[in-house]
Amino acid sequence: MKQPCKDCPFQKSVKYALFPKKASDILHGITHDKAFHCHKTVDYSKSTEGQITYNSKLCFGAALFLENTVRGGCRSNVMFRFGLMRQEFTISDLRKDEGVYQCFDEFLNEVSY
């Protein structure tokens, strides 16, 4: 993936309605070495929580969000470093993207209800 999908929760143009705890858990996870996979690559056939499979890919929107907001960018998260090593994306793919949330508060305030 070289760009966030059209309905990525990290895109400002996408209006998600997440419980505040879920939004906070997502941010906590990606800032504490947890993977966050693209919802389009997660298997939801058996559970609303979804199942990560061999073919699941990291969320490019989350990688951009980390790149834009966290010191060290997406490389600050070990799982996203693995994504770089697996060549799911490259550092040169990660550019400043104004379409992705630029700070934690903005993400939390916009996607939570």
PDB file as gemmi writes it, atoms N, CA and C in Angstrom:
CRYST1    1.000    1.000    1.000  90.00  90.00  90.00 P 1                      
ATOM      1  N   MET A   1       0.840  -1.182   0.000  1.00  0.00           N  
ATOM      2  CA  MET A   1       0.000   0.000   0.000  1.00  0.00           C  
ATOM      3  C   MET A   1       0.881   1.240   0.000  1.00  0.00           C  
ATOM      4  N   LYS A   2       0.547   2.165  -0.837  1.00  0.00           N  
ATOM      5  CA  LYS A   2       1.319   3.399  -0.946  1.00  0.00           C  
ATOM      6  C   LYS A   2       0.520   4.620  -0.527  1.00  0.00           C  
ATOM      7  N   GLN A   3      -0.721   4.401  -0.129  1.00  0.00           N  
ATOM      8  CA  GLN A   3      -1.564   5.490   0.351  1.00  0.00           C  
ATOM      9  C   GLN A   3      -2.675   4.896   1.212  1.00  0.00           C  
ATOM     10  N   PRO A   4      -3.258   5.717   2.079  1.00  0.00           N  
ATOM     11  CA  PRO A   4      -4.368   5.201   2.891  1.00  0.00           C  
ATOM     12  C   PRO A   4      -5.551   4.828   1.997  1.00  0.00           C  
ATOM     13  N   CYS A   5      -6.300   3.819   2.393  1.00  0.00           N  
ATOM     14  CA  CYS A   5      -7.485   3.468   1.612  1.00  0.00           C  
ATOM     15  C   CYS A   5      -8.525   4.588   1.736  1.00  0.00           C  
ATOM     16  N   LYS A   6      -9.511   4.569   0.878  1.00  0.00           N  
ATOM     17  CA  LYS A   6     -10.466   5.685   0.818  1.00  0.00           C  
ATOM     18  C   LYS A   6     -11.298   5.841   2.084  1.00  0.00           C  
ATOM     19  N   ASP A   7     -11.389   4.782   2.892  1.00  0.00           N  
ATOM     20  CA  ASP A   7     -12.149   4.898   4.135  1.00  0.00           C  
ATOM     21  C   ASP A   7     -11.304   4.570   5.375  1.00  0.00           C  
ATOM     22  N   CYS A   8     -10.044   4.956   5.296  1.00  0.00           N  
ATOM     23  CA  CYS A   8      -9.108   4.766   6.413  1.00  0.00           C  
ATOM     24  C   CYS A   8      -9.512   5.674   7.580  1.00  0.00           C  
ATOM     25  N   PRO A   9      -9.561   5.149   8.803  1.00  0.00           N  
ATOM     26  CA  PRO A   9      -9.955   5.983   9.947  1.00  0.00           C  
ATOM     27  C   PRO A   9      -8.969   7.104  10.267  1.00  0.00           C  
ATOM     28  N   PHE A  10      -7.768   7.052   9.703  1.00  0.00           N  
ATOM     29  CA  PHE A  10      -6.795   8.123   9.942  1.00  0.00           C  
ATOM     30  C   PHE A  10      -6.929   9.271   8.940  1.00  0.00           C  
ATOM     31  N   GLN A  11      -7.798   9.119   7.948  1.00  0.00           N  
ATOM     32  CA  GLN A  11      -8.054  10.186   6.978  1.00  0.00           C  
ATOM     33  C   GLN A  11      -9.057  11.174   7.559  1.00  0.00           C  
ATOM     34  N   LYS A  12      -8.752  12.447   7.455  1.00  0.00           N  
ATOM     35  CA  LYS A  12      -9.660  13.483   7.964  1.00  0.00           C  
ATOM     36  C   LYS A  12     -11.010  13.459   7.254  1.00  0.00           C  
ATOM     37  N   SER A  13     -11.024  13.096   6.003  1.00  0.00           N  
ATOM     38  CA  SER A  13     -12.261  13.126   5.220  1.00  0.00           C  
ATOM     39  C   SER A  13     -13.217  11.993   5.575  1.00  0.00           C  
ATOM     40  N   VAL A  14     -12.739  11.002   6.302  1.00  0.00           N  
ATOM     41  CA  VAL A  14     -13.569   9.858   6.679  1.00  0.00           C  
ATOM     42  C   VAL A  14     -14.144  10.121   8.057  1.00  0.00           C  
ATOM     43  N   LYS A  15     -15.434  10.005   8.168  1.00  0.00           N  
ATOM     44  CA  LYS A  15     -16.090  10.240   9.455  1.00  0.00           C  
ATOM     45  C   LYS A  15     -16.432   8.908  10.100  1.00  0.00           C  
ATOM     46  N   TYR A  16     -15.648   8.552  11.076  1.00  0.00           N  
ATOM     47  CA  TYR A  16     -15.876   7.333  11.843  1.00  0.00           C  
ATOM     48  C   TYR A  16     -16.569   7.693  13.133  1.00  0.00           C  
ATOM     49  N   ALA A  17     -17.274   6.747  13.687  1.00  0.00           N  
ATOM     50  CA  ALA A  17     -17.897   6.918  14.996  1.00  0.00           C  
ATOM     51  C   ALA A  17     -17.369   5.802  15.895  1.00  0.00           C  
ATOM     52  N   LEU A  18     -16.265   6.077  16.540  1.00  0.00           N  
ATOM     53  CA  LEU A  18     -15.679   5.109  17.463  1.00  0.00           C  
ATOM     54  C   LEU A  18     -15.977   5.536  18.887  1.00  0.00           C  
ATOM     55  N   PHE A  19     -16.130   4.555  19.762  1.00  0.00           N  
ATOM     56  CA  PHE A  19     -16.205   4.891  21.175  1.00  0.00           C  
ATOM     57  C   PHE A  19     -14.876   5.536  21.561  1.00  0.00           C  
ATOM     58  N   PRO A  20     -14.904   6.544  22.416  1.00  0.00           N  
ATOM     59  CA  PRO A  20     -13.650   7.201  22.812  1.00  0.00           C  
ATOM     60  C   PRO A  20     -12.590   6.218  23.302  1.00  0.00           C  
ATOM     61  N   LYS A  21     -13.000   5.181  24.040  1.00  0.00           N  
ATOM     62  CA  LYS A  21     -12.029   4.202  24.526  1.00  0.00           C  
ATOM     63  C   LYS A  21     -11.376   3.465  23.369  1.00  0.00           C  
ATOM     64  N   LYS A  22     -12.138   3.110  22.343  1.00  0.00           N  
ATOM     65  CA  LYS A  22     -11.581   2.413  21.177  1.00  0.00           C  
ATOM     66  C   LYS A  22     -10.576   3.303  20.460  1.00  0.00           C  
ATOM     67  N   ALA A  23     -10.914   4.573  20.243  1.00  0.00           N  
ATOM     68  CA  ALA A  23      -9.995   5.503  19.589  1.00  0.00           C  
ATOM     69  C   ALA A  23      -8.721   5.660  20.413  1.00  0.00           C  
ATOM     70  N   SER A  24      -8.879   5.783  21.710  1.00  0.00           N  
ATOM     71  CA  SER A  24      -7.729   5.907  22.601  1.00  0.00           C  
ATOM     72  C   SER A  24      -6.883   4.631  22.597  1.00  0.00           C  
ATOM     73  N   ASP A  25      -7.539   3.476  22.581  1.00  0.00           N  
ATOM     74  CA  ASP A  25      -6.819   2.200  22.533  1.00  0.00           C  
ATOM     75  C   ASP A  25      -6.001   2.066  21.248  1.00  0.00           C  
ATOM     76  N   ILE A  26      -6.547   2.526  20.143  1.00  0.00           N  
ATOM     77  CA  ILE A  26      -5.819   2.482  18.865  1.00  0.00           C  
ATOM     78  C   ILE A  26      -4.551   3.316  18.978  1.00  0.00           C  
ATOM     79  N   LEU A  27      -4.681   4.544  19.485  1.00  0.00           N  
ATOM     80  CA  LEU A  27      -3.508   5.412  19.618  1.00  0.00           C  
ATOM     81  C   LEU A  27      -2.506   4.841  20.610  1.00  0.00           C  
ATOM     82  N   HIS A  28      -3.000   4.309  21.706  1.00  0.00           N  
ATOM     83  CA  HIS A  28      -2.092   3.703  22.690  1.00  0.00           C  
ATOM     84  C   HIS A  28      -1.344   2.538  22.059  1.00  0.00           C  
ATOM     85  N   GLY A  29      -2.042   1.715  21.314  1.00  0.00           N  
ATOM     86  CA  GLY A  29      -1.418   0.556  20.683  1.00  0.00           C  
ATOM     87  C   GLY A  29      -0.316   0.929  19.712  1.00  0.00           C  
ATOM     88  N   ILE A  30      -0.607   1.868  18.810  1.00  0.00           N  
ATOM     89  CA  ILE A  30       0.402   2.199  17.794  1.00  0.00           C  
ATOM     90  C   ILE A  30       1.574   2.977  18.372  1.00  0.00           C  
ATOM     91  N   THR A  31       1.409   3.551  19.548  1.00  0.00           N  
ATOM     92  CA  THR A  31       2.542   4.226  20.186  1.00  0.00           C  
ATOM     93  C   THR A  31       3.252   3.322  21.186  1.00  0.00           C  
ATOM     94  N   HIS A  32       2.800   2.079  21.289  1.00  0.00           N  
ATOM     95  CA  HIS A  32       3.426   1.105  22.192  1.00  0.00           C  
ATOM     96  C   HIS A  32       3.682  -0.219  21.468  1.00  0.00           C  
ATOM     97  N   ASP A  33       4.203  -0.121  20.264  1.00  0.00           N  
ATOM     98  CA  ASP A  33       4.701  -1.263  19.492  1.00  0.00           C  
ATOM     99  C   ASP A  33       3.653  -2.281  19.078  1.00  0.00           C  
ATOM    100  N   LYS A  34       2.395  -1.905  19.048  1.00  0.00           N  
ATOM    101  CA  LYS A  34       1.356  -2.806  18.559  1.00  0.00           C  
ATOM    102  C   LYS A  34       1.131  -2.548  17.066  1.00  0.00           C  
ATOM    103  N   ALA A  35       0.768  -3.594  16.363  1.00  0.00           N  
ATOM    104  CA  ALA A  35       0.423  -3.450  14.953  1.00  0.00           C  
ATOM    105  C   ALA A  35      -0.998  -2.902  14.842  1.00  0.00           C  
ATOM    106  N   PHE A  36      -1.258  -2.195  13.779  1.00  0.00           N  
ATOM    107  CA  PHE A  36      -2.617  -1.792  13.450  1.00  0.00           C  
ATOM    108  C   PHE A  36      -2.781  -2.093  11.972  1.00  0.00           C  
ATOM    109  N   HIS A  37      -3.640  -3.064  11.676  1.00  0.00           N  
ATOM    110  CA  HIS A  37      -3.800  -3.540  10.314  1.00  0.00           C  
ATOM    111  C   HIS A  37      -4.923  -2.826   9.585  1.00  0.00           C  
ATOM    112  N   CYS A  38      -4.740  -2.711   8.289  1.00  0.00           N  
ATOM    113  CA  CYS A  38      -5.777  -2.131   7.433  1.00  0.00           C  
ATOM    114  C   CYS A  38      -7.032  -2.983   7.542  1.00  0.00           C  
ATOM    115  N   HIS A  39      -8.153  -2.326   7.814  1.00  0.00           N  
ATOM    116  CA  HIS A  39      -9.415  -3.051   7.978  1.00  0.00           C  
ATOM    117  C   HIS A  39      -9.807  -3.834   6.725  1.00  0.00           C  
ATOM    118  N   LYS A  40      -9.294  -3.433   5.580  1.00  0.00           N  
ATOM    119  CA  LYS A  40      -9.620  -4.152   4.346  1.00  0.00           C  
ATOM    120  C   LYS A  40      -8.836  -5.453   4.211  1.00  0.00           C  
ATOM    121  N   THR A  41      -7.833  -5.650   5.072  1.00  0.00           N  
ATOM    122  CA  THR A  41      -7.027  -6.868   4.999  1.00  0.00           C  
ATOM    123  C   THR A  41      -7.252  -7.773   6.211  1.00  0.00           C  
ATOM    124  N   VAL A  42      -8.229  -7.432   7.043  1.00  0.00           N  
ATOM    125  CA  VAL A  42      -8.574  -8.220   8.225  1.00  0.00           C  
ATOM    126  C   VAL A  42      -9.805  -9.063   7.899  1.00  0.00           C  
ATOM    127  N   ASP A  43      -9.820 -10.301   8.355  1.00  0.00           N  
ATOM    128  CA  ASP A  43     -10.935 -11.217   8.099  1.00  0.00           C  
ATOM    129  C   ASP A  43     -12.010 -11.019   9.170  1.00  0.00           C  
ATOM    130  N   TYR A  44     -13.158 -10.496   8.771  1.00  0.00           N  
ATOM    131  CA  TYR A  44     -14.281 -10.267   9.678  1.00  0.00           C  
ATOM    132  C   TYR A  44     -15.373 -11.323   9.533  1.00  0.00           C  
ATOM    133  N   SER A  45     -15.086 -12.431   8.888  1.00  0.00           N  
ATOM    134  CA  SER A  45     -16.119 -13.438   8.625  1.00  0.00           C  
ATOM    135  C   SER A  45     -16.591 -14.173   9.878  1.00  0.00           C  
ATOM    136  N   LYS A  46     -15.769 -14.228  10.917  1.00  0.00           N  
ATOM    137  CA  LYS A  46     -16.143 -14.982  12.118  1.00  0.00           C  
ATOM    138  C   LYS A  46     -16.313 -14.114  13.352  1.00  0.00           C  
ATOM    139  N   SER A  47     -15.975 -12.825  13.251  1.00  0.00           N  
ATOM    140  CA  SER A  47     -16.013 -11.964  14.431  1.00  0.00           C  
ATOM    141  C   SER A  47     -16.044 -10.504  14.020  1.00  0.00           C  
ATOM    142  N   THR A  48     -16.748  -9.688  14.790  1.00  0.00           N  
ATOM    143  CA  THR A  48     -16.753  -8.251  14.514  1.00  0.00           C  
ATOM    144  C   THR A  48     -15.414  -7.612  14.875  1.00  0.00           C  
ATOM    145  N   GLU A  49     -14.633  -8.278  15.721  1.00  0.00           N  
ATOM    146  CA  GLU A  49     -13.287  -7.784  16.061  1.00  0.00           C  
ATOM    147  C   GLU A  49     -12.300  -8.061  14.940  1.00  0.00           C  
ATOM    148  N   GLY A  50     -12.572  -9.067  14.145  1.00  0.00           N  
ATOM    149  CA  GLY A  50     -11.708  -9.405  13.026  1.00  0.00           C  
ATOM    150  C   GLY A  50     -10.554 -10.307  13.423  1.00  0.00           C  
ATOM    151  N   GLN A  51     -10.054 -11.002  12.435  1.00  0.00           N  
ATOM    152  CA  GLN A  51      -8.943 -11.923  12.611  1.00  0.00           C  
ATOM    153  C   GLN A  51      -7.807 -11.499  11.684  1.00  0.00           C  
ATOM    154  N   ILE A  52      -6.632 -11.326  12.263  1.00  0.00           N  
ATOM    155  CA  ILE A  52      -5.454 -11.014  11.459  1.00  0.00           C  
ATOM    156  C   ILE A  52      -5.024 -12.302  10.771  1.00  0.00           C  
ATOM    157  N   THR A  53      -4.741 -12.228   9.479  1.00  0.00           N  
ATOM    158  CA  THR A  53      -4.317 -13.390   8.717  1.00  0.00           C  
ATOM    159  C   THR A  53      -2.918 -13.155   8.158  1.00  0.00           C  
ATOM    160  N   TYR A  54      -2.401 -14.160   7.531  1.00  0.00           N  
ATOM    161  CA  TYR A  54      -1.083 -14.057   6.900  1.00  0.00           C  
ATOM    162  C   TYR A  54      -1.048 -12.921   5.878  1.00  0.00           C  
ATOM    163  N   ASN A  55      -2.178 -12.680   5.233  1.00  0.00           N  
ATOM    164  CA  ASN A  55      -2.247 -11.659   4.188  1.00  0.00           C  
ATOM    165  C   ASN A  55      -2.587 -10.263   4.706  1.00  0.00           C  
ATOM    166  N   SER A  56      -2.819 -10.126   6.005  1.00  0.00           N  
ATOM    167  CA  SER A  56      -3.142  -8.811   6.562  1.00  0.00           C  
ATOM    168  C   SER A  56      -1.945  -7.867   6.420  1.00  0.00           C  
ATOM    169  N   LYS A  57      -2.238  -6.623   6.098  1.00  0.00           N  
ATOM    170  CA  LYS A  57      -1.207  -5.598   5.915  1.00  0.00           C  
ATOM    171  C   LYS A  57      -1.383  -4.507   6.959  1.00  0.00           C  
ATOM    172  N   LEU A  58      -0.278  -3.881   7.302  1.00  0.00           N  
ATOM    173  CA  LEU A  58      -0.346  -2.748   8.221  1.00  0.00           C  
ATOM    174  C   LEU A  58      -1.103  -1.599   7.581  1.00  0.00           C  
ATOM    175  N   CYS A  59      -1.771  -0.822   8.406  1.00  0.00           N  
ATOM    176  CA  CYS A  59      -2.532   0.328   7.939  1.00  0.00           C  
ATOM    177  C   CYS A  59      -1.573   1.441   7.518  1.00  0.00           C  
ATOM    178  N   PHE A  60      -1.620   1.801   6.251  1.00  0.00           N  
ATOM    179  CA  PHE A  60      -0.742   2.858   5.748  1.00  0.00           C  
ATOM    180  C   PHE A  60      -1.121   4.203   6.359  1.00  0.00           C  
ATOM    181  N   GLY A  61      -2.396   4.424   6.621  1.00  0.00           N  
ATOM    182  CA  GLY A  61      -2.827   5.659   7.282  1.00  0.00           C  
ATOM    183  C   GLY A  61      -2.224   5.778   8.668  1.00  0.00           C  
ATOM    184  N   ALA A  62      -2.163   4.664   9.401  1.00  0.00           N  
ATOM    185  CA  ALA A  62      -1.537   4.668  10.732  1.00  0.00           C  
ATOM    186  C   ALA A  62      -0.045   4.958  10.616  1.00  0.00           C  
ATOM    187  N   ALA A  63       0.604   4.398   9.596  1.00  0.00           N  
ATOM    188  CA  ALA A  63       2.035   4.674   9.383  1.00  0.00           C  
ATOM    189  C   ALA A  63       2.260   6.161   9.115  1.00  0.00           C  
ATOM    190  N   LEU A  64       1.421   6.754   8.281  1.00  0.00           N  
ATOM    191  CA  LEU A  64       1.525   8.193   8.007  1.00  0.00           C  
ATOM    192  C   LEU A  64       1.247   9.017   9.260  1.00  0.00           C  
ATOM    193  N   PHE A  65       0.230   8.615  10.011  1.00  0.00           N  
ATOM    194  CA  PHE A  65      -0.102   9.320  11.246  1.00  0.00           C  
ATOM    195  C   PHE A  65       1.101   9.314  12.189  1.00  0.00           C  
ATOM    196  N   LEU A  66       1.723   8.151  12.370  1.00  0.00           N  
ATOM    197  CA  LEU A  66       2.912   8.071  13.222  1.00  0.00           C  
ATOM    198  C   LEU A  66       4.035   8.933  12.669  1.00  0.00           C  
ATOM    199  N   GLU A  67       4.201   8.892  11.372  1.00  0.00           N  
ATOM    200  CA  GLU A  67       5.265   9.683  10.738  1.00  0.00           C  
ATOM    201  C   GLU A  67       5.057  11.175  10.982  1.00  0.00           C  
ATOM    202  N   ASN A  68       3.795  11.600  10.975  1.00  0.00           N  
ATOM    203  CA  ASN A  68       3.461  13.019  11.143  1.00  0.00           C  
ATOM    204  C   ASN A  68       3.423  13.474  12.599  1.00  0.00           C  
ATOM    205  N   THR A  69       3.293  12.544  13.554  1.00  0.00           N  
ATOM    206  CA  THR A  69       3.004  12.976  14.922  1.00  0.00           C  
ATOM    207  C   THR A  69       3.995  12.522  15.983  1.00  0.00           C  
ATOM    208  N   VAL A  70       4.750  11.476  15.734  1.00  0.00           N  
ATOM    209  CA  VAL A  70       5.582  10.881  16.777  1.00  0.00           C  
ATOM    210  C   VAL A  70       7.055  11.039  16.427  1.00  0.00           C  
ATOM    211  N   ARG A  71       7.830  11.409  17.416  1.00  0.00           N  
ATOM    212  CA  ARG A  71       9.270  11.499  17.187  1.00  0.00           C  
ATOM    213  C   ARG A  71       9.772  10.122  16.753  1.00  0.00           C  
ATOM    214  N   GLY A  72      10.496  10.067  15.675  1.00  0.00           N  
ATOM    215  CA  GLY A  72      10.951   8.787  15.124  1.00  0.00           C  
ATOM    216  C   GLY A  72       9.976   8.212  14.119  1.00  0.00           C  
ATOM    217  N   GLY A  73       8.799   8.838  13.985  1.00  0.00           N  
ATOM    218  CA  GLY A  73       7.811   8.405  13.003  1.00  0.00           C  
ATOM    219  C   GLY A  73       7.392   6.967  13.184  1.00  0.00           C  
ATOM    220  N   CYS A  74       7.071   6.316  12.091  1.00  0.00           N  
ATOM    221  CA  CYS A  74       6.593   4.929  12.173  1.00  0.00           C  
ATOM    222  C   CYS A  74       7.708   3.993  12.623  1.00  0.00           C  
ATOM    223  N   ARG A  75       8.950   4.415  12.491  1.00  0.00           N  
ATOM    224  CA  ARG A  75      10.064   3.578  12.952  1.00  0.00           C  
ATOM    225  C   ARG A  75      10.108   3.483  14.471  1.00  0.00           C  
ATOM    226  N   SER A  76       9.334   4.326  15.159  1.00  0.00           N  
ATOM    227  CA  SER A  76       9.273   4.254  16.618  1.00  0.00           C  
ATOM    228  C   SER A  76       8.457   3.044  17.085  1.00  0.00           C  
ATOM    229  N   ASN A  77       7.735   2.408  16.183  1.00  0.00           N  
ATOM    230  CA  ASN A  77       6.897   1.244  16.496  1.00  0.00           C  
ATOM    231  C   ASN A  77       7.550   0.001  15.871  1.00  0.00           C  
ATOM    232  N   VAL A  78       7.846  -0.975  16.700  1.00  0.00           N  
ATOM    233  CA  VAL A  78       8.550  -2.172  16.213  1.00  0.00           C  
ATOM    234  C   VAL A  78       7.774  -2.900  15.124  1.00  0.00           C  
ATOM    235  N   MET A  79       6.464  -2.959  15.220  1.00  0.00           N  
ATOM    236  CA  MET A  79       5.680  -3.659  14.205  1.00  0.00           C  
ATOM    237  C   MET A  79       5.729  -2.943  12.859  1.00  0.00           C  
ATOM    238  N   PHE A  80       5.749  -1.616  12.883  1.00  0.00           N  
ATOM    239  CA  PHE A  80       5.858  -0.874  11.630  1.00  0.00           C  
ATOM    240  C   PHE A  80       7.278  -0.980  11.069  1.00  0.00           C  
ATOM    241  N   ARG A  81       8.281  -1.126  11.936  1.00  0.00           N  
ATOM    242  CA  ARG A  81       9.644  -1.395  11.446  1.00  0.00           C  
ATOM    243  C   ARG A  81       9.672  -2.743  10.728  1.00  0.00           C  
ATOM    244  N   PHE A  82       8.957  -3.747  11.268  1.00  0.00           N  
ATOM    245  CA  PHE A  82       8.851  -5.030  10.569  1.00  0.00           C  
ATOM    246  C   PHE A  82       8.173  -4.844   9.216  1.00  0.00           C  
ATOM    247  N   GLY A  83       7.158  -3.994   9.168  1.00  0.00           N  
ATOM    248  CA  GLY A  83       6.496  -3.707   7.891  1.00  0.00           C  
ATOM    249  C   GLY A  83       7.461  -3.121   6.880  1.00  0.00           C  
ATOM    250  N   LEU A  84       8.356  -2.257   7.338  1.00  0.00           N  
ATOM    251  CA  LEU A  84       9.391  -1.712   6.458  1.00  0.00           C  
ATOM    252  C   LEU A  84      10.322  -2.827   5.982  1.00  0.00           C  
ATOM    253  N   MET A  85      10.703  -3.707   6.898  1.00  0.00           N  
ATOM    254  CA  MET A  85      11.593  -4.817   6.533  1.00  0.00           C  
ATOM    255  C   MET A  85      10.919  -5.769   5.552  1.00  0.00           C  
ATOM    256  N   ARG A  86       9.601  -5.980   5.692  1.00  0.00           N  
ATOM    257  CA  ARG A  86       8.843  -6.844   4.777  1.00  0.00           C  
ATOM    258  C   ARG A  86       8.483  -6.117   3.483  1.00  0.00           C  
ATOM    259  N   GLN A  87       8.871  -4.856   3.400  1.00  0.00           N  
ATOM    260  CA  GLN A  87       8.636  -4.011   2.228  1.00  0.00           C  
ATOM    261  C   GLN A  87       7.156  -3.817   1.922  1.00  0.00           C  
ATOM    262  N   GLU A  88       6.333  -3.740   3.000  1.00  0.00           N  
ATOM    263  CA  GLU A  88       4.932  -3.369   2.812  1.00  0.00           C  
ATOM    264  C   GLU A  88       4.853  -1.918   2.339  1.00  0.00           C  
ATOM    265  N   PHE A  89       5.822  -1.130   2.764  1.00  0.00           N  
ATOM    266  CA  PHE A  89       5.970   0.262   2.336  1.00  0.00           C  
ATOM    267  C   PHE A  89       7.418   0.641   2.576  1.00  0.00           C  
ATOM    268  N   THR A  90       7.825   1.782   2.021  1.00  0.00           N  
ATOM    269  CA  THR A  90       9.190   2.266   2.220  1.00  0.00           C  
ATOM    270  C   THR A  90       9.143   3.635   2.884  1.00  0.00           C  
ATOM    271  N   ILE A  91      10.262   4.045   3.421  1.00  0.00           N  
ATOM    272  CA  ILE A  91      10.346   5.373   4.030  1.00  0.00           C  
ATOM    273  C   ILE A  91      10.010   6.451   3.008  1.00  0.00           C  
ATOM    274  N   SER A  92      10.435   6.263   1.771  1.00  0.00           N  
ATOM    275  CA  SER A  92      10.141   7.281   0.750  1.00  0.00           C  
ATOM    276  C   SER A  92       8.645   7.365   0.434  1.00  0.00           C  
ATOM    277  N   ASP A  93       7.873   6.314   0.748  1.00  0.00           N  
ATOM    278  CA  ASP A  93       6.414   6.360   0.565  1.00  0.00           C  
ATOM    279  C   ASP A  93       5.755   7.266   1.597  1.00  0.00           C  
ATOM    280  N   LEU A  94       6.431   7.477   2.719  1.00  0.00           N  
ATOM    281  CA  LEU A  94       5.854   8.236   3.827  1.00  0.00           C  
ATOM    282  C   LEU A  94       6.181   9.712   3.665  1.00  0.00           C  
ATOM    283  N   ARG A  95       5.219  10.448   3.200  1.00  0.00           N  
ATOM    284  CA  ARG A  95       5.394  11.877   3.007  1.00  0.00           C  
ATOM    285  C   ARG A  95       4.403  12.598   3.904  1.00  0.00           C  
ATOM    286  N   LYS A  96       4.655  13.845   4.136  1.00  0.00           N  
ATOM    287  CA  LYS A  96       3.706  14.629   4.907  1.00  0.00           C  
ATOM    288  C   LYS A  96       2.379  14.611   4.159  1.00  0.00           C  
ATOM    289  N   ASP A  97       1.350  14.158   4.819  1.00  0.00           N  
ATOM    290  CA  ASP A  97       0.046  14.018   4.183  1.00  0.00           C  
ATOM    291  C   ASP A  97      -0.975  14.802   4.988  1.00  0.00           C  
ATOM    292  N   GLU A  98      -1.409  15.920   4.454  1.00  0.00           N  
ATOM    293  CA  GLU A  98      -2.364  16.789   5.147  1.00  0.00           C  
ATOM    294  C   GLU A  98      -3.742  16.140   5.259  1.00  0.00           C  
ATOM    295  N   GLY A  99      -3.989  15.087   4.494  1.00  0.00           N  
ATOM    296  CA  GLY A  99      -5.268  14.409   4.562  1.00  0.00           C  
ATOM    297  C   GLY A  99      -5.403  13.483   5.760  1.00  0.00           C  
ATOM    298  N   VAL A 100      -4.277  13.237   6.435  1.00  0.00           N  
ATOM    299  CA  VAL A 100      -4.250  12.371   7.610  1.00  0.00           C  
ATOM    300  C   VAL A 100      -4.171  13.261   8.848  1.00  0.00           C  
ATOM    301  N   TYR A 101      -4.811  12.837   9.924  1.00  0.00           N  
ATOM    302  CA  TYR A 101      -4.777  13.626  11.162  1.00  0.00           C  
ATOM    303  C   TYR A 101      -3.339  13.950  11.546  1.00  0.00           C  
ATOM    304  N   GLN A 102      -3.158  15.162  12.064  1.00  0.00           N  
ATOM    305  CA  GLN A 102      -1.827  15.665  12.364  1.00  0.00           C  
ATOM    306  C   GLN A 102      -1.481  15.658  13.845  1.00  0.00           C  
ATOM    307  N   CYS A 103      -2.449  15.326  14.697  1.00  0.00           N  
ATOM    308  CA  CYS A 103      -2.158  15.257  16.127  1.00  0.00           C  
ATOM    309  C   CYS A 103      -3.156  14.332  16.815  1.00  0.00           C  
ATOM    310  N   PHE A 104      -2.777  13.876  17.989  1.00  0.00           N  
ATOM    311  CA  PHE A 104      -3.588  12.939  18.744  1.00  0.00           C  
ATOM    312  C   PHE A 104      -4.950  13.527  19.100  1.00  0.00           C  
ATOM    313  N   ASP A 105      -4.965  14.751  19.605  1.00  0.00           N  
ATOM    314  CA  ASP A 105      -6.230  15.369  20.008  1.00  0.00           C  
ATOM    315  C   ASP A 105      -7.201  15.490  18.842  1.00  0.00           C  
ATOM    316  N   GLU A 106      -6.692  15.872  17.696  1.00  0.00           N  
ATOM    317  CA  GLU A 106      -7.535  15.991  16.507  1.00  0.00           C  
ATOM    318  C   GLU A 106      -8.163  14.638  16.170  1.00  0.00           C  
ATOM    319  N   PHE A 107      -7.364  13.568  16.186  1.00  0.00           N  
ATOM    320  CA  PHE A 107      -7.892  12.221  15.917  1.00  0.00           C  
ATOM    321  C   PHE A 107      -8.954  11.848  16.944  1.00  0.00           C  
ATOM    322  N   LEU A 108      -8.628  12.017  18.213  1.00  0.00           N  
ATOM    323  CA  LEU A 108      -9.564  11.631  19.279  1.00  0.00           C  
ATOM    324  C   LEU A 108     -10.866  12.424  19.217  1.00  0.00           C  
ATOM    325  N   ASN A 109     -10.772  13.711  18.941  1.00  0.00           N  
ATOM    326  CA  ASN A 109     -11.967  14.557  18.899  1.00  0.00           C  
ATOM    327  C   ASN A 109     -12.838  14.309  17.677  1.00  0.00           C  
ATOM    328  N   GLU A 110     -12.228  13.916  16.569  1.00  0.00           N  
ATOM    329  CA  GLU A 110     -12.989  13.761  15.326  1.00  0.00           C  
ATOM    330  C   GLU A 110     -13.589  12.375  15.152  1.00  0.00           C  
ATOM    331  N   VAL A 111     -12.912  11.329  15.617  1.00  0.00           N  
ATOM    332  CA  VAL A 111     -13.439   9.993  15.357  1.00  0.00           C  
ATOM    333  C   VAL A 111     -14.270   9.453  16.505  1.00  0.00           C  
ATOM    334  N   SER A 112     -14.210  10.085  17.650  1.00  0.00           N  
ATOM    335  CA  SER A 112     -14.971   9.619  18.821  1.00  0.00           C  
ATOM    336  C   SER A 112     -16.327  10.311  18.894  1.00  0.00           C  
ATOM    337  N   TYR A 113     -17.256   9.640  19.534  1.00  0.00           N  
ATOM    338  CA  TYR A 113     -18.560  10.267  19.795  1.00  0.00           C  
ATOM    339  C   TYR A 113     -18.920  10.098  21.229  1.00  0.00           C  
TER     340      TYR A 113                                                      
END                                                                             
